[in-house]
């Protein structure tokens, strides 16, 4: 019985180690996914500001200062 218990303990330790490693990998992947999502959202916002600025150049003074920033970007890119 003593040998059986020792084997069981070793198996449990190995499984725990593997689970911990997988958890670490999953956490890293989640962080990368979050970073990618944030970057994509920022790019979409920038594109939207550029299009909004191009469409509403006449009424820039009435709109928020963010549109003026988008006009500068659109001037550089276009």
Number of C-alpha atoms within 10 A of each C-alpha: 5 6 8 8 10 11 11 10 12 11 12 12 12 11 12 12 12 12 12 12 12 12 12 12 12 12 12 12 12 12 12 12 12 12 12 12 12 12 12 12 12 12 12 12 12 17 15 14 20 24 15 16 23 16 11 15 13 9 10 17 11 9 12 9 11 13 23 17 15 20 21 12 16 18 11 8 8 6
